[in-house]
Amino acid sequence: MSTNFTQHQEKKGIRFIYASWLKANIYNLMLGAVIGLLLTLLISAHKGQWIGWRSTFFQLLYSIVISLSVTNVIYINQKYLRLKKETRLFSILAYYTSAVIGMVIAIELIYLLRAWLFKEQYYFFHWEDVRFSTIIVVISCTIIYVYFFQKRGLNAKIQARDMEVLRLSQMKTQAELAALQSKINPHFLYNSLNAIASLIHENPDKAESMTLKLSKLFRYSINQNQEDLVTVKEEMEIVNTYLDIEKVRFEERINFTIEVDEELLYAKIPRFLIQPLVENALKHGLKDVADHAELTVRVKKTEQVEISITDNGIPFPDELEIGYGLQSTYDKLALLYGNQYEVQLINHPVKQIKIQIPLHYG
């Protein structure tokens, strides 16, 4: 399905490019015809008499072919010949150079066509026509350039305004979410929404699945029942949901492993205890690991419940600055268990954070 969707998008892109090219040619064909008629009227007025149908036909043909030739040479320049890092001056020079080249090609094509139609002799390069047409082409191209430059500037302002409205809307949403539940990291929300946005056109089913998982995570975080303790099974479902979301961002760069003793599935542990620690491991420990990163969550039964989050990333520093995630873990454990808990930050033989809490059911 992913391959078919990609092919569909490629075909759609080709159709869009073709439609854009066709639209530009139709527009400039009509523009050439209008310019040809205006020139016919001006020449007739200057001579004081109608120049005749043959000259009118030639003038229309002249203007239309020049217009189409200039359009297509500029189009080729814009699509294929521009440098990626160009200055505005280079862009303007390339635009006018393309227009003049297209005009010269058109003039020679016109005289070839005229020689064929009217059985006339053809000779190469018509300086008088080039000199006169250059003025017309430069004036026309300048008017078109100024029009589209102003239009692009107006569109940029509208887009900037829309982006500002969107940014303010996102800030409002984030503030409301923070008021409901501060346990969700705003950066995680931002990254998840960006990942969903990128998937909407590429893989709609995956985008929908990710949106539902994010919704599930938020419902859990809101905690409408005001539960302090949940079963290991419920907590690990949320950890799995969180990891499913992060897998979209990290793809194959990180290998996630979860190991839980089955007899602990219905043991009670603090709500949202493991997910912030997993998030810390991804954000700090594995942030610079390019590939073959490993993150393992284990919940096993000893005399107590032992929870460990292991990764092969940056070791804990000797003087660790306790951030919000770790500090909230300490505060939560202290509130629920007094001094009947233990938290260890270990670098050898493997880097891990290990938590031991009393075993409790029901």
DAWODA-V848896 format. One record per residue. PSI is psi in whole degrees, -180 to 180 (* if undefined). BURIAL is 1 if it has 9 or more other C-alpha atoms within 8 Angstrom, else 0. D_CENTER is the distance of its C-alpha to the mean C-alpha in Angstrom with 2 decimals. Layout:
BEGIN
PSI,BURIAL,D_CENTER
PSI,BURIAL,D_CENTER
END
This chain:
BEGIN
-38,0,21.69
-42,0,18.40
-46,0,19.86
-39,0,21.02
-41,1,17.74
-44,1,16.04
-40,0,19.07
-42,0,18.85
-39,0,15.30
-44,0,16.64
-39,0,19.72
-40,0,17.92
-41,0,16.05
-43,0,19.52
-38,0,21.17
-43,0,18.85
-44,0,19.62
-44,0,23.29
-39,0,23.47
-44,0,22.07
-44,1,24.66
-42,0,27.40
-43,0,26.79
-39,1,27.02
-41,1,30.23
-44,0,31.84
-45,0,31.15
-23,1,32.64
-45,1,35.50
-38,1,36.52
-42,1,36.09
-40,1,38.30
-42,1,40.87
-45,0,41.04
-41,1,41.48
-43,1,44.12
-42,1,46.04
-43,0,45.98
-38,1,47.25
-45,1,49.93
-41,0,51.12
-43,0,51.15
-42,1,53.09
-42,1,55.49
-38,1,56.05
-38,0,56.70
-17,0,59.24
9,0,60.75
159,0,60.51
134,0,58.14
-7,1,56.93
158,0,57.30
-35,0,55.13
-45,0,54.83
-36,0,53.57
-45,1,51.28
-45,0,49.83
-40,0,49.40
-41,1,47.75
-46,1,45.27
-43,1,44.58
-50,1,44.23
-42,1,41.68
-45,1,39.61
-41,1,39.47
-45,1,38.58
-46,1,35.83
-40,1,34.32
-46,1,34.80
-44,1,33.19
-47,1,30.21
-34,1,29.61
-42,1,30.21
-41,1,27.73
-46,1,25.18
-42,1,25.75
-46,1,25.49
-35,0,22.17
-34,0,20.60
-24,0,22.30
-7,0,24.44
148,1,22.52
152,0,21.92
-39,0,18.44
82,0,19.87
151,0,22.18
165,0,24.05
-37,0,24.65
-44,0,28.25
-40,0,27.36
-44,1,25.17
-44,0,28.15
-42,0,30.63
-37,1,28.71
-51,1,28.50
-36,1,32.24
-43,0,33.27
-40,1,31.52
-44,1,33.27
-42,1,36.65
-45,1,36.28
-37,1,35.40
-45,1,38.42
-45,1,40.80
-43,1,39.77
-41,1,40.26
-45,1,43.70
-37,1,44.95
-39,0,43.68
-45,1,45.49
-33,1,48.72
-45,1,48.51
-40,0,48.08
-42,1,50.89
-36,1,53.15
-41,0,52.58
-43,0,53.08
12,0,56.07
43,0,57.59
163,0,57.28
138,0,57.16
135,0,53.77
149,0,53.43
141,0,50.32
118,0,48.59
90,0,49.51
-43,0,49.35
-42,0,50.53
-39,0,47.87
-45,1,45.16
-46,0,46.39
-45,0,46.59
-29,1,43.30
-41,1,41.41
-47,0,42.28
-45,0,41.12
-43,1,37.85
-43,1,37.03
-47,0,37.85
-46,0,35.85
-35,1,32.78
-44,0,33.05
-45,0,33.21
-43,0,30.16
-46,0,28.21
-41,0,29.21
-50,0,28.32
-30,0,24.77
-45,0,24.30
-40,0,25.45
-42,0,23.38
-41,0,20.17
-41,0,21.31
-43,0,22.04
-37,0,18.68
-40,0,17.06
-41,0,19.50
-44,0,18.82
-42,0,15.05
-39,0,15.95
-43,0,18.47
-40,0,16.27
-36,0,13.81
-42,0,17.05
-43,0,18.38
-42,0,15.38
-43,0,15.69
-38,0,19.41
-42,0,19.05
-40,0,17.01
-41,0,19.67
-45,0,22.36
-44,0,21.08
-38,1,20.85
-40,0,24.32
-40,0,25.72
-40,1,24.46
-36,1,25.92
-35,0,29.14
-43,0,29.31
108,1,28.54
-2,0,27.82
-21,0,27.61
124,1,23.93
125,0,21.95
-33,0,19.50
-36,0,17.18
-43,0,17.32
-46,1,16.52
-48,0,13.49
-39,0,12.14
-44,1,13.24
-39,0,11.66
-42,0,8.13
-42,1,9.26
-43,1,10.75
-41,0,7.96
-23,0,6.17
-17,1,9.84
-44,1,10.99
-30,0,10.81
-43,1,11.36
81,1,14.07
-39,1,15.27
-42,0,18.32
-38,0,16.65
-43,1,14.39
-44,1,17.76
-42,0,19.57
-38,1,17.28
-43,1,17.61
-38,0,21.36
-41,1,21.59
-40,1,19.97
-42,0,22.44
-43,1,25.24
-39,1,24.55
-40,1,24.71
-41,0,27.88
-40,0,29.41
-31,1,28.59
-36,0,30.10
60,0,33.38
-27,0,35.26
-1,0,38.34
44,0,38.49
133,0,39.06
-31,0,39.50
143,0,40.00
169,1,38.40
157,1,39.20
-37,1,37.67
-45,0,36.44
-43,0,34.49
-40,1,33.03
-28,0,31.97
-40,0,30.34
-39,1,28.07
-44,1,27.50
-41,0,26.59
-45,1,24.22
-45,1,22.55
-35,1,22.41
-38,1,21.01
-45,1,17.99
-26,1,17.70
-29,1,18.24
-38,0,14.84
-46,0,13.43
-16,0,16.38
-121,0,17.08
5,0,20.34
-29,1,20.49
135,1,22.65
118,1,25.59
135,0,26.51
135,0,30.17
128,0,32.03
122,1,35.83
129,1,37.91
127,1,41.68
-33,0,42.38
-9,0,45.29
1,1,42.96
-32,1,40.68
14,1,42.61
153,1,43.39
134,1,42.17
164,1,39.79
141,1,38.05
141,1,35.07
42,0,31.69
-43,1,33.48
-41,0,31.51
-46,1,27.84
-32,1,27.63
-38,1,29.33
-41,1,26.95
-40,0,24.03
-41,1,25.98
-40,1,26.50
-41,1,22.79
-39,0,21.96
-50,0,24.98
-42,1,26.82
11,1,24.18
-30,0,21.54
7,0,22.85
113,0,23.86
-41,0,21.88
172,0,23.35
34,0,26.31
145,1,25.70
135,1,27.96
123,1,28.10
133,1,31.11
125,1,32.33
137,1,36.04
112,1,38.29
159,1,41.91
125,1,45.34
-134,0,47.87
-19,0,50.35
-166,1,47.33
123,1,43.69
121,1,41.86
129,1,38.08
139,1,36.33
114,1,32.75
139,1,32.73
162,1,30.20
34,1,30.60
-151,1,28.60
131,0,29.87
157,0,33.39
134,1,34.30
158,0,35.72
-40,0,39.42
90,0,38.82
129,0,35.90
115,0,34.38
117,0,34.07
-175,0,30.82
-44,0,30.27
-49,1,29.60
-39,1,32.78
-40,1,34.83
-31,0,34.10
-48,1,35.29
-46,0,38.52
-42,0,39.10
-46,1,38.56
-40,1,40.89
-39,1,43.48
-40,0,43.57
-32,0,43.97
3,1,46.14
-118,0,47.89
16,0,48.72
46,0,48.60
165,1,45.32
136,0,44.15
127,0,40.88
135,0,40.74
113,1,38.21
136,1,39.13
-23,1,38.09
143,0,40.77
-19,0,41.17
152,1,37.60
128,1,35.28
157,1,35.23
127,1,35.71
133,1,38.59
135,1,39.77
125,1,43.12
160,1,44.09
144,1,47.10
127,1,47.11
132,0,47.25
159,0,47.31
*,0,47.69
END
